[in-house]
Amino acid sequence: MIKQDPLKMASEYLEDIQQYSLSNVPYYKLNYTNLVKFPPLTKDVIRASFTELTSKRIADLNYKENTSGGSTGIPVKFLQDSEYDQFVGYALKYWYNEILGYDLGELRKLMIWGSEKDLLQWNGDWKKRLSGIFTQTRYVNAFSLSERDLKRCVKLINSYRPEMIRGYANTLVEVANYIEKNHTKIYKPLFIVSSAETLTDEMRSKIKSVFGCPIYDLYGSRECGALAGECREGNLHIFSFNHHVEVVNSQGVEVNPGEMGTVLVTTLHNHAMPLLRFEIGDFAVKGPAQCKCGNPLPTLQRISGRISNSFIKADGTIIHGEFFTHLFYNRNWLRQFQVVQEKYDEIKIYISLNPGSALPDQDRQEINTHIRKVMGSECRIEYFFVEVIPKSPQGKFLFTYSKVPR
């Protein structure tokens, strides 16, 4: 756990990972001695230079392979070692304990989370259930929320009486809307954590008004884990003992507090595949150097973008946008994609292929089958092959986008 000065630790960890990368990672073995001299690392570079970005000491490490998620950028494969996992846990514990003032182990928790496997065939994972008993955690599948699912979710909240609820921003809004629409009495938790999507002011207001408790934003990504957590003053404190985060302008210069820029992340504890100045695909507003809450960690004022659009069926069932992104993971032929819901029963898929690649018939059938299982057997699915998928007005790549009015 973090027992020393976190800022001093951050400086030492940053120096260590730079030196390690220069010595052990072929891609970084350049004549650079200062982090700012490294050009930003993009997802395209990771895809093209996967082998060169892998540590020469990979055989000595306990590591796993992961794939990017969320609603920004291009899916990419990367490696994460056991030290990375350990420090993600440290960061979360530090946030709950030192910044929010809660002992997470003592709280009843409800996770409105899930995966596409749970949605397609939930066959009962006894290990998850057993772990949930010991950690006082219950789970609700977030990727499909029909009226019946929402009713069950609300019933579980009222019966289990969780002291903390954590979920996707859009999903929390859907639950809040259901409670409000049905005039349902709801148990008031101590606090709610929103993550995986940008929490807008409108979303925050809705969730807070319905549940009657504070809501805190947790910022992170699949590539880097937990990056920053909101304090009671409304700033997001960067877990700088776990990551070095820069917010830079178009010239690559660090912006001033209150200014917006591109987020660059350096992972400090992933020796399997260190990411130096990784362009995560988000924009953020840099926060004040000193926060009124008293915590010394640097801050972000807010995060911009990264909203994963949910799809809606004619009966009102909500299908979370990340369900569709998971269907395209680990497709070697794929460079970039976007799934657009034009109507309740009409979906268009825009594909940018890797050079010399084609969409295999088996993969097309598999994707179509999964989509129709959740969107309906009569759902029309069209594929369009393009060179480049355009960005949103905010300069973001959106994996999913629904045009159906709510």
Secondary structure, DSSP 4 states (H G I P E B T S, - for coil): ---S-HHHHHHHHHHHHHHHHHHH-GGG-SS--SGGGSPPB-HHHHHHTHHHHS-TTGGGS-EEEEE--SSSS---EEEEEHHHHHHHHHHHHHIIIIII---GGGS-EEEEE--HHHHH-----HHHHHHHHHTTEEEEE-SEE-HHHHHHHHHHHHHH--SEEEEEHHHHHHHHHHHHHTT------SEEEEESS---HHHHHHHHHHH-S-EEEEEEETTTEEEEEE-TTSPEEE-TTTEEEEEE-TTSPBPPTT-EEEEEEEESS--SS--SSEEEEEEEEE--SS-TT---S-EEEEEE----PPEE-TTS-EE-THHHHHTTTT-TTEEEEEEEEEETTEEEEEEEEPTT----HHHHHHHHHHHHHHH-TT-EEEEEE-S-PPPPTTS---SEEE-S--
